Amino acid sequence: MTGQAPPAGGLAPPRGPVLGAGLLAAAGAALTVLSAPAGVAFTLLAALVVAVRRTPLPRLAVGFTTVTALAAIAGPNLAVPQAPWLFLFRIMIVTLALGTLGYLLMGGAIRVSRAVAVPGALLGLMVLWSAMSVAWAQDDVAALRWTLFLAMMGGLALAIPVAFATRTRAVRLLAILGIAFAVVSVISLLEIVAGIRLPTSRLAGKSQDVAFAATSVFGNENNLATYLTLTLPYLLVLPIVFRDVRLRALGLAGSGAALMALLYTGSKANIAATGIVLITLLLFAGTDHRQRGRAISAAVIAALAVALVVPSIQGSGVIKLPDRAVTKFDFSLLREQVDTGLGSGAVRSNLLSDGLGLVHETGGIGVGAGNADVRVRSLRDFPGVANLHNWWLEVTVNLGLVGLGLYICFFGFLLTRQLREARLTADPLVRYMALAGATSLAGFTIGSLGPSSVIHFAPMWITFGLGMLAVALAQRARDNGGTLP
């Protein structure tokens, strides 16, 4: 009867969630009999639904943001076969946005560190200005698409400091991103050694005699190279900040793997970015009068990196690069291409002049979000490549001087604020994240010239998110008396 306890040794009446799980399991079993793949997919989805219902909302948000970041790195490798444009990341970032909106409409509150207010506001203004530029864009669809990408990727960046605002969560995120780097490195090694490539690689199916480069999960070598130079500082800084032998060994081994894969991309822009990364570390450590030991560590690490990279790009180093790779690293060839009007150097030079011409033609207001490619393609002297291959120029041509100013303020805030926090903080984790993040951005000033476009390049936005997380953790440490709780 109602209200009576179950008899000794008996079972309590099934509760709603248990009954619901049982019905889902039964439905999955029945569907499996009719179609095994459909049954397995239904069962996995049902298990996910049950797990989500039983998970506290804050923990669910952290887990969902983590998976979204990993899906962003994987990109088209996790696309629906029948719809290659439908990535898992795109599904998850839209779900995350709708879930956040629903949570706020239901009266929920999201606590954001005041340290993130400035970069968050600048990102929001960029999205707003991009949306406004649709009004004068020649191609409305391209403008809306570019604006949507900016909003999605900016949302991913902002989700990181919100979801991982504690020491434990930040360390866990760094560990997971480290595992992702290990997977990317293994795939790169398989390409270099055995010629095994993912189906999404632009070099898939080509002989190693013709296509020596590594592309990993990013589809092309320039994107992989940019990811490596964004990640490299987070490895190089480990032995500079921490005294733990395991962390130092991990940093040195990871840095070696990143540099080896970088050499097999043939990216001149990111080799130059690596140089900026090393110079930034040396300048920071050399001017820190409180910790002379860091300057010695930074000098040793920089010397090892130079000894590995410089001879190799000249064809005589420990890593024996193919002749085609050595030729690609010949910077004098770039100057020759510009002078003769032939090759990629000439194309990039023409794109730069065409892009600046479009900015001047529009009176500095820009051609509208996502319309740079459209306008370049319609030029009388079309250079043969529509994408500008220069993120700074892409922002300027699309969003004009206003958009460029907003981006410079956002980028400059994260760079300078992290450098300051790295010098002032007493917390080792904050110092590590701030120094690595600032150094990564310093290299990205040149590294961003490598990919054709980075509006949807997840590693850049994740780096921005880590930068905002670093300044948020620094503020929390200050509020707690100098160290994170």
N, C-alpha and C positions, 0 to 999 in steps of 0.2 A: 504494500500500500504506500501511498504518497507519504513521505516524511519518515518512513521506517528505514532502519539500517539494513544492509544486506546480511543474510545469514552467514554465520561463521564458515569460513572456507569457500564461500560463494563469490561471485563476481558482481561488482557494482554495475548498474545499468549503464550502457554506453552513453557517453556524453556526445554533444553535438559535433565537436571537431573530430572525435574518434570515428563517429558514425560517418561523417563526411569523407574522411580519409579512406574508410573501408569501401564506400560507394565508388570513390575515384579509382581505387585499386581494382575493384570488380569490373568497372567500365574499361579500364586499361587492359585487363586480361581478356575480356570479350573482344575488344578491338584487335588485340594481338592475334587472335585466332583467325580473324578475317584478313588482316594485313599486318605482318610483323613490323615493318618500319613505322607504320602509322601508330601501332600499339606502343612501341618503344618511345616514340616522340611524345605521345600523349602521357605516358607514365612519367617521363622526365618532367614534362610541363606541370603535371599534377603534383609531383614531389616538390617542385619549385614553389608552387602556389601554397602548399601546406607549410613549407619552411618559412615563406615570407609572412604568412599569417601568425606564425609563432615567434617571429623575431621582433624585438623591440625596435621602434622606429629609428632612434639614433644609430644603433648598430647596423640596421638595414641600409641607412643612408651611406655609412662609411663603406660597407661592402659593395654597394651598388656603384659608388664613385670609383672605387678601386678597379672593379671589373670594367667600367666604362673607360678608364684611362688605358688599361691593357688592350681593350678592344680597339681603341684609337690608334695605338701603336701597330697592331696587327692589320688595321685598315682593310683593304679589299681581299685579304687572305681569308677573312671571315664573312664573305659575301654570300648571298643566296645564289646558287648556281644558275637558276633561271632568270635572276635579276641581279647582274653583277654590280649595279649601282647601289643596291640595298645592303649596306654593311651592317654588321652587328652593332658597331659603334653608333651609327646614325639612329638605329632603333633605340638604343639605350640612352643616348643623350636627349632625344625627344621625350622618352619616358621619364627621365630624370627631371626635365624641365616641367612637364605636365604634373608630375608628382609634387614637385616643389610648389608650383602654383596652387594646386589643390590643397596642400598642407597650409599654405598661407591664408587661403580663402576660408578654411575651416577654423581659423583663429590661431593657428600655430605661429610660433615665433622662431626666427633663426638668429642666433647670436653671432655677430661678425666682429672681429677685432677692429678697434678704431684705427689701427695701423694700416689696415687694408682699405680704408675709406678713400684715400687719394687715388691709388691705382685702379680701384674698382670703379670710381666715378669717371676716371679718364677712359676706361674701357667702355663704360656705358655711353659716354658722349660720342665715342667713335662709332658705336653701333647706331646711335641716333642720327649722327651726321651722314653715315652711310645710307640709312633709310631715307633721309631727306634728299640725298643725291639722286634717287630714283626719278625725281621730278624732272631733271635735266639730262638723264641718261638716254642715249640713242636706243639701246636695247634694254627694255624694261625687265625681261626675263633674266638676262645676265646680271643685271643690277640686283634684283631680288635674290638671286641665287648666291651672289657674293656676300650680300648682307646677311643672308641666312647662315652661311658658313662662319662669318665673323661672329654672329650671335652665339652659334653653337660652340665654337671653339673658345670664345671668351667665357662662356658659361662653364666649360670644363675647367679653365684656368681658375675661375673664382670658386668653383666647388672644392678645390684642393685645400685652400686655407680654412674653409668652413668645416670640412669633414675631418681634417687631420690636425686639429688645433691643440693636441696634447703631445707630450713627449712620446708616450707609448705608440700612439697612432702614427706619428711622424716617422718613428724608427721603423715601424711595420711597413709603411708606404715605401720608404727607401729600400728596405729589404726586397720587397716585391718588384720594384723597378730594377733592382740589381739582378734578380732572377730573369726578368725580361731581357736585360742586356746580355746575360749569359746565353739565352736562347738565340738571340740575334747573332752573337759571336759564333756559336756552333754552326748555325746555318751558313754564315759567311765562310767558315773554315771548310765546310762541305763543298761550297762553290769553288774555293781556291784550290783545294786538294783533289777533289773528285769530279768537279764540274756538275754537281747535283744542284739544280735550281728549282725554286718554287714556280708553279705555273704562272704566277703574277709577275715574274721577273721579265723585263723587256729583253733579256738575253737568253731566255729559256729556249732550248733547242739549238742554240748556236755553238759551234765548236770553240773550245778553249783557245785554239790558235788564233781565232778571230776576236773572241770576246773573253778577255782575261779577267775582267773586273768582278768584284763582289757586289751584290745588290741586296741580299738577305730578304727581309719581309717588306722592303720599301719600294720594290719595283724597278728602281734604277740606282746607279752608283752614286749620283750626286746627293740624292736624298739620304742614302745610307751614310755617306761621308758627313753630312750635316748633323745627323743623329749622333754619330761618333764624337764629333767635336763638342756637341752640347753635353754629352755624357762624360767625356774625358776628364773635365775638372773635378767631378764628383769622385773620381778614382784617384787622381793625382793628389787631392787635398787630404785624403785619408791618412797617409803616412806623415803629413805635415802637422796635422792637428792632434791625432791620437797617438798614444804610446803603446797601445796594445799590439803585440807582435802579429796577431792574427789579422787585425785590420790593416796593418802596414803591408803584410804579405798579399792580402786581397787587393789592396790598392795598386801595388806594383804589378801583380799578375794581370789585373784587369786593364791597367794602362797599357801594358805590353800588347795584350790582345786587341785593344782598341786601335793602337797605332799600326799594328800589322794589317788589320782589316782596312784602315784608312789608306795605307799605301796601295792596297789593291783596288781602290776606287778610282785612282787617277785624278782626284779633285784638287786642282791647284788652289782654288779659293779656300778650301778647308785645310790644306797644308799651311797656308798663310794664317788661317784662323788659329791653328795649333801654335804657331809662333807667337801670336798675340796672347794666347792663354798662358804660355810659359813666361813671357815678359811681365804680364800682370801679376803672376804669382811671385816672381822675383822682386818686383817693385814693392809689392805689399809686404812680403816677409823682410825685405831689406830695410824698410822704413819703420818696422815695428821694434822699437828700442826695448820693449819689455821682454821680448822672447827672441834672443839671438839664435837659439837653437833652431827655430823655424827657418831662418835665413839659410842656415847650413843645409838643412833637409831639402829646402826648395832648390838650392843650387845643385845639389847632388842629383835630384830627380830631373831637373831641367837638363843637366849635362847628359844623363843617361838617355833621355828622350831625343836630344839632338844627335847623340852618337848612333842612335838606332835609325833615325829618319833621314838625316842629311846624306850620309854615304849611300843609302838605299835608293834615294831618288836620283842619284848620280850613277847608279848601276854597279856600285862596288861595295855595298853594305852587307851586313849579316843576312838580311832578307833579300834574296836574289829576285828582283822583279823582271818580268818579261821586257823585251826591248820596247814594245809598244807602250808599256807603262812609263818607262824612263823618258820616252819621247814626250808623253803627255805632261810630264812634270817640268819640261823645259820652258821656263818663263820667257826666254828670249824668242821662242817661237810665237808666243802671244803677241809680242811687239811686231814681229815680222808679218803676222796675219793682219794686224790692223793697218800696217803700211801698204801691204799689197791688196787689201780689200778682199781677201780670201780666208776661208776657215771660220771656226767658231769665234775667234777673236774679233774678226771683222763684223760678224753678225751681232755680237754683244755691243760693239762700238756703235753700230747703226741703230740698235734698239735704244741705246742711251740717248743719242741725239734725237731720235724720233719721239721718244717719251718726253724729253724736255721741251721739244717743239709743241707737243700737244698741251703741255701745261701752260706754255706761253700763249698758245692759241685760245685757250679757254679763260685767259685772264687770271690764272692761278686757282680757279675754283675746281678744276679737275673735270674729267669726262664723265664722271658718275661711277658708282661702285660697279666693279666687274666689267667695265666697258673699255679698259685699256686694250685688251686683246682684239675687241671688235674694231676699234678705231685704227690700230696698227695694221690689221688685216685689210682695211679699206684704203690704205695709203697708196698713192700712185707708185712710189718706189718701195713696194712691200719687200722687206728684207728676207723673206722666206720663212721666218719664225714669228709667230704672233705674240707669244708670251714674253714678257720683258726680262725674265731671268735675273731679277734684281728686286728684292722685297722692298727696299727703301724707295726705289723708283715706282714700283707697282702701287704702293700706298699713295705716293705723290700724284701720279697720273690719275688714279681712280678717285681719290678723295681731295685732291688739291692741297694747297698749302695749309688749310685748316686741319685736314686729316693728318698731314705730316706733322704738324705742330703737336697735335694730341698724342700721336704715337711717340714722338721724341720725348715728350714730357713723361709718358708712361714708362718708356724704356729707360730714360735717364733717372727717373725716381727709383726704379728697382735696382739699377746698377749702383748708383751712389749711396742709396740707403743701405744696401747689403754690405758694401765696403765699410761704411761707418759702423754698422752693427758688428761686423767681424772683428773690428779693432777694439770696440768698447765692451762687448759682452764678456761676462765671466763664465758663461755656460758653454762647455765644449761642443755640444750638439748644435747650438745656435751658431757658434763660430764656424763650425764645419759647413753647415748649410748656407750661411751667408757668404762665406769666402768662395765656396764652390759655385754658388749661384751667380755671384758677381763676375767671377772669372769666366763662367760659361757665357754670360751675356757679352762680355768684352770680346771674346772670340767670335761671337755671332754677328758682330758688326760687319765682319767680312764674310763669315761663313754663310750668311743669308744670301749671298750672291751666287751660291752654288745651285740650288734647286731652281726649277722653272718657275715655281710659285710656292709660297708657304702659307697661304691663307687657310688651307686645310691640313697643314703639316703638324701632326699631333705633338711630336717632341718639342717643338718651339712653345706651344701653348702649355704643355706640362712643365717646361722650364720656367715659364712665367708664373705658373701656379706655385711651383716650389719656391720661387723668389718671394711671392706674397706670403707664403707660409713661413718663410724664414723671418721676415720682418714682423709678422704676427707673433711668432714664438719669442722673438727678442723683446717685444713689448710685454708679453706675459711674464717673461723672466724678470724684467725690470720691475713690474708690479709685484713680483713675489720676492723681491729683495736681491735679485742678481742671478738666480738660477731657476730653471723650470721645476715645478713640483713633480 
